Amino acid sequence: MSSRDAAPPKLPTHWTPEQALAVFECLHALREQLWSMYGSAAQQAWRDQLAPLLPLPEFDPDQPF
């Protein structure tokens, strides 16, 4: 299941601003670590989800725009 198909998670409404900030900071740190470890692979996976493999159009370098 892709993230596009999933319903957004329900968040608690009773957190204090400090608790919400702590969660935000934790997610930000996690995102940075994921990006440093899997950034290029994650980008490719995202591209694959957005545009399934289709044959590329023919390219003629002599053809004008």
N, CA and C of each residue as an Amber inpcrd file, in Angstrom:
protein
   195
   0.8430000  -1.1680000   0.0000000   0.0000000   0.0000000   0.0000000
   0.8920000   1.2360000   0.0000000   0.6050000   2.1860000  -0.8580000
   1.3970000   3.4010000  -0.8930000   0.8010000   4.4180000   0.0650000
   1.6020000   5.4250000   0.3890000   1.1360000   6.4520000   1.3170000
  -0.0160000   7.2520000   0.7230000  -0.1430000   7.2490000  -0.6010000
  -1.2560000   7.9680000  -1.2230000  -2.5870000   7.3030000  -0.9310000
  -2.5850000   6.0020000  -0.6830000  -3.8130000   5.2580000  -0.4410000
  -4.2260000   5.2630000   1.0280000  -3.3030000   5.5560000   1.9210000
  -3.5640000   5.4530000   3.3520000  -4.2170000   6.7270000   3.8750000
  -5.1130000   6.5500000   4.8340000  -5.7090000   7.7010000   5.5010000
  -4.6570000   8.3190000   6.4200000  -4.6840000   9.6390000   6.5750000
  -3.6970000  10.2520000   7.4700000  -3.9140000   9.7640000   8.9110000
  -2.8360000   9.6320000   9.6570000  -2.9880000   9.1520000  11.0330000
  -3.7310000  10.1790000  11.8840000  -4.4810000   9.6850000  12.8330000
  -5.1690000  10.5790000  13.7700000  -4.1750000  10.9620000  14.8580000
  -4.0570000  12.2500000  15.0960000  -3.1160000  12.7460000  16.0920000
  -3.8500000  13.0800000  17.3800000  -3.1620000  12.9120000  18.4960000
  -3.7740000  13.2910000  19.7690000  -4.0590000  14.7970000  19.7970000
  -5.1250000  15.1580000  20.4360000  -5.4790000  16.5800000  20.5490000
  -5.1800000  17.1220000  21.9360000  -4.6310000  16.2740000  22.7980000
  -4.3830000  16.6930000  24.1750000  -2.9160000  17.0310000  24.4560000
  -2.0500000  16.9750000  23.4540000  -0.6430000  17.2730000  23.6760000
  -0.4580000  18.7510000  24.0030000   0.5540000  19.0000000  24.7880000
   0.9630000  20.3790000  25.0250000   1.8000000  20.8230000  23.8210000
   1.9710000  22.1120000  23.6380000   2.8570000  22.5590000  22.5520000
   4.2670000  21.9810000  22.6720000   4.7500000  21.8110000  23.8890000
   6.0850000  21.2480000  24.0870000   6.1290000  19.7830000  23.6450000
   5.0740000  19.0250000  23.9240000   5.0280000  17.6280000  23.4900000
   4.9560000  17.5430000  21.9650000   4.1530000  18.3860000  21.3640000
   4.0520000  18.4020000  19.9010000   5.4060000  18.7520000  19.2820000
   6.1030000  19.7150000  19.8690000   7.4250000  20.0960000  19.3690000
   8.4110000  18.9380000  19.5040000   8.3570000  18.2040000  20.6100000
   9.2570000  17.0660000  20.8020000   9.0260000  16.0090000  19.7140000
   7.7680000  15.7400000  19.3910000   7.4630000  14.7710000  18.3370000
   7.9600000  15.3030000  16.9940000   7.7120000  16.5740000  16.7200000
   8.1720000  17.1860000  15.4780000   9.6850000  17.0690000  15.3470000
  10.4220000  17.3760000  16.4150000  11.8830000  17.2950000  16.3720000
  12.3630000  15.8610000  16.1590000  11.6890000  14.9100000  16.7850000
  12.0450000  13.4990000  16.6000000  11.8280000  13.0770000  15.1480000
  10.6830000  13.4500000  14.5830000  10.4060000  13.1020000  13.1820000
  11.3900000  13.7750000  12.2380000  11.7640000  15.0030000  12.5460000
  12.7340000  15.7180000  11.7080000  14.0900000  15.0000000  11.7290000
  14.5300000  14.5870000  12.9190000  15.8050000  13.8660000  13.0240000
  15.7330000  12.5340000  12.2820000  14.6170000  11.8380000  12.4150000
  14.4320000  10.5720000  11.7070000  14.4630000  10.7850000  10.2040000
  13.7990000  11.8320000   9.7320000  13.7810000  12.1380000   8.2990000
  15.1970000  12.4200000   7.7810000  15.9680000  13.1790000   8.5380000
  17.3460000  13.4720000   8.1150000  18.1780000  12.2020000   8.0200000
  18.0400000  11.3070000   8.9900000  18.7880000  10.0550000   8.9670000
  18.3620000   9.1790000   7.8010000  17.0500000   9.0820000   7.5810000
  16.5510000   8.2960000   6.4490000  17.0820000   8.8630000   5.1410000
  17.0720000  10.1780000   5.0140000  17.5480000  10.8040000   3.7760000
  19.0300000  10.5120000   3.5580000  19.8300000  10.5980000   4.6320000
  21.2650000  10.3640000   4.4600000  21.5510000   8.9030000   4.1010000
  20.7280000   7.9900000   4.5680000  20.9650000   6.5750000   4.2950000
  20.2960000   6.0930000   3.0100000  19.1030000   6.5930000   2.7080000
  18.3050000   6.0320000   1.6210000  17.8070000   7.0780000   0.6280000
  18.3610000   8.2790000   0.6480000  17.8380000   9.3720000  -0.1590000
  17.6540000   9.0410000  -1.6310000  18.7130000   8.5950000  -2.2860000
  18.6040000   8.3470000  -3.7270000  17.6880000   7.1650000  -4.0240000
  17.7400000   6.1290000  -3.1980000  16.8550000   4.9740000  -3.4060000
  15.3950000   5.3590000  -3.1550000  15.1670000   6.1960000  -2.1510000
  13.8040000   6.6420000  -1.8640000  13.2650000   7.5090000  -3.0030000
  14.1150000   8.3700000  -3.5560000  13.6900000   9.1840000  -4.6940000
  13.2870000   8.2990000  -5.8730000  14.0900000   7.2750000  -6.1430000
  13.7740000   6.3870000  -7.2540000  12.4820000   5.6340000  -6.9900000
  12.2770000   5.1700000  -5.7780000  11.0360000   4.4680000  -5.4380000
   9.8350000   5.3950000  -5.6070000   9.9950000   6.6650000  -5.2200000
   8.9120000   7.6260000  -5.3760000   8.6140000   7.8510000  -6.8640000
   9.6760000   7.9990000  -7.6630000   9.4840000   8.1600000  -9.1120000
   8.7490000   6.9600000  -9.6890000   9.1440000   5.7620000  -9.2620000
   8.5080000   4.5420000  -9.7690000   7.0250000   4.4990000  -9.4130000
   6.6590000   5.0000000  -8.2390000   5.2480000   5.0390000  -7.8420000
   4.4720000   6.0600000  -8.6590000   5.0880000   7.2020000  -8.9230000
   4.3800000   8.2810000  -9.6100000   4.2540000   8.0310000 -11.1070000
   5.2550000   7.4390000 -11.6950000   5.2410000   7.1950000 -13.1330000
   5.6740000   5.7630000 -13.3960000   4.7230000   4.8690000 -13.5900000
   5.0930000   3.4790000 -13.8640000   5.9840000   3.3960000 -15.1050000
   6.7040000   2.3140000 -15.1900000   7.6160000   2.1570000 -16.3200000
   6.8460000   2.1330000 -17.6340000   7.1090000   3.1020000 -18.4300000
   6.5200000   3.1990000 -19.7620000   7.6620000   3.3340000 -20.7490000
   7.4600000   2.8710000 -21.9510000   8.5370000   3.0590000 -22.9310000
   8.7610000   4.5520000 -23.1820000  10.0140000   4.9280000 -23.2740000
  10.3400000   6.3240000 -23.5550000  10.0030000   6.6450000 -24.9990000
   9.6020000   7.8830000 -25.2630000   9.3080000   8.2460000 -26.6480000
  10.5860000   8.2220000 -27.4860000  10.4120000   8.0230000 -28.7590000
  11.5590000   8.0410000 -29.6730000  12.1860000   9.4180000 -29.6500000
  13.5070000   9.4480000 -29.6920000  14.2430000  10.6990000 -29.6580000
  15.0230000  10.8550000 -30.9550000  14.7410000  11.9380000 -31.6400000
  15.4660000  12.2490000 -32.8680000  16.1830000  13.5750000 -32.6530000
  17.5320000  13.5760000 -32.5350000  18.2370000  14.8160000 -32.2530000
  18.1180000  15.8410000 -33.3800000  17.7320000  15.4240000 -34.5670000
  17.5710000  16.3590000 -35.6790000  16.1820000  16.9720000 -35.7320000
  15.2780000  16.4650000 -34.9400000  13.9050000  16.9590000 -34.9350000
  13.8460000  18.2620000 -34.1260000  13.2360000  19.3110000 -34.6940000
  13.1110000  20.5640000 -33.9240000  12.0900000  20.3850000 -32.8030000
  12.0980000  21.2870000 -31.8690000  11.1350000  21.2430000 -30.7790000
   9.7970000  21.3090000 -31.3640000
